Structures are given as C-alpha cells and as structure tokens.
Amino acid sequence: MERVDAGPDVLIRPMERDDVDTVLSIESRVFTTPWQADTFLSLIGRPSSELWVMEHSVAGIVAYAVLWCILDQAELANIAVRSEYRGQGFASRLLERVLQIAEGRGIETIYLEVRASNTQALELYERFGFSQVGVRERYYDKPKEDALVMRLVLL
Ligand SMILES: CC(C)(COP(=O)(O)OP(=O)(O)OC[C@H]1O[C@@H](n2cnc3c(N)ncnc32)[C@H](O)[C@@H]1OP(=O)(O)O)[C@@H](O)C(=O)NCCC(=O)NCCS
C-alpha cells in the first residue's frame, strides 16, 4: 500500500474498510447531513474514487478526503479534519497530496461545492488557487444555504 510521510507525526494513506467507523465518528460531528457508512464503503476500491486518510501516530485518523474522478475532471467531494486538530496545516497537507494524486491521474480541472458561510474551508481552497465559478442557490439543508461552486485548473 502506498504511504506518504506527511511530517513527523502523521502519514497519509488510502482509506480502508476498517477505517470507516472512525471516519464516520468524525463525519457525524462535522457535518449536519453526514455521509453514511454505505457511501464510504461503496466508494472504497472504485477506480474512479480516491479516498485518503491522515493518520496521527497517537490520535489515529485525524482527517480524510474524497475525490471523484471522471475523465479529466474531478470533484473534491469531502474533506474534514477532527476539530481538535484544526489550524495545524493538516487539511493543507492532505489537500496538497490529493491534488498531486489528481495530477498523476491526468485530471485537469477540480470542482467542489462549499457552504457560503464556511470561511475556514473557503480560505483553504483560495490558498490552493480555487476560485468561485458559480452559486447553487439553497443547495444545502440544515441550515438551508447556498453552495459556492469553486474550480481549480491544474494544467
Ligand atoms: C476546513 C477544514 C478542513 C480546514 O482544516 P485545517 O486542518 O484546520 O486547515 P489548515 O490547518 O490546513 O488551515 C487552516 C488555517 O491554519 C493555518 N495553518 C496552517 N499550518 C499551520 C500551522 N502549522 N500552525 C498554525 N496554523 C497553521 C493556515 O494558514 C490556515 O489559516 P487561514 O484559515 O487563516 O488561511 C476544517 O476546518 C474542517 O474540517 N472543517 C469542517 C469540515 C468542512 O467544512 N469541510 C469542507 C467542506 S466543503
């Protein structure tokens, strides 16, 4: 299995089926409409999906990201960091790795949707060069909110 050293205390590796319970415990705390186990389980091992976790030597899984790839386009479908571990660059390191993976697969454009009020995520994406290309009005539930559509051109 491919493992990538992401610093002294963390490594980035593909998500495995045994990781899903831990991922769900983060997912359910972070999102008001969390993905269910079946979603993660059905994506693991699919050639069109990239699911990666960041594992801390002491704390275990602290972050994860999911990318869906279609031909030369991809969607960053999910990224989250356990709340206690935010603000230390973990999402940045994970996203950097995911973008490298996308590039390696020949992806040219990555899209994502983000809640309009999610300033932490917006700042992260803007630092990586994503820019807003559209709005999906009232896209999210709990609470109802617009999604900003962002795009990054890799090539
Ligand atoms: C958005 C999210 C993934 C960011 O995770 P994170 O690990 O805190 O992100 P980072 O640490 O890489 O970056 C956050 C900030 O920490 C700063 N930072 C980076 N490395 C740092 C370090 N070593 N020490 C201190 N701060 C650091 C960054 O500069 C960044 O600052 P900014 O927000 O002012 O630009 C996280 O807040 C989260 O999981 N949110 C809930 C889920 C979510 O909204 N996901 C996105 C859905 S679209």
The ligand as an ORCA input file, in Angstrom:
! r2SCAN-3c Opt
* xyz 0 1
  C     -11.894     23.392      6.503
  C     -11.008     22.434      7.278
  C     -10.891     21.109      6.507
  C      -9.617     23.057      7.445
  O      -8.790     22.137      8.178
  P      -7.456     22.630      8.945
  O      -6.621     21.415      9.170
  O      -7.801     23.459     10.115
  O      -6.798     23.535      7.831
  P      -5.281     24.064      7.866
  O      -4.724     23.945      9.245
  O      -4.537     23.430      6.763
  O      -5.513     25.569      7.501
  C      -6.292     26.370      8.398
  C      -5.502     27.544      8.873
  O      -4.408     27.140      9.668
  C      -3.212     27.790      9.211
  N      -2.080     26.907      9.408
  C      -1.542     26.092      8.525
  N      -0.487     25.451      9.042
  C      -0.392     25.855     10.280
  C       0.473     25.533     11.334
  N       1.463     24.653     11.179
  N       0.256     26.119     12.520
  C      -0.738     27.006     12.676
  N      -1.593     27.341     11.704
  C      -1.409     26.780     10.542
  C      -3.469     28.015      7.776
  O      -2.677     29.084      7.277
  C      -4.924     28.339      7.753
  O      -5.101     29.705      8.057
  P      -6.230     30.532      7.339
  O      -7.509     29.767      7.571
  O      -6.190     31.824      8.058
  O      -5.860     30.619      5.900
  C     -11.565     22.184      8.713
  O     -11.889     23.421      9.294
  C     -12.785     21.270      8.762
  O     -12.668     20.051      8.827
  N     -13.989     21.879      8.718
  C     -15.230     21.121      8.795
  C     -15.442     20.316      7.536
  C     -15.581     21.184      6.339
  O     -16.133     22.274      6.381
  N     -15.052     20.680      5.212
  C     -15.132     21.385      3.940
  C     -16.448     21.091      3.295
  S     -16.569     21.933      1.722
*
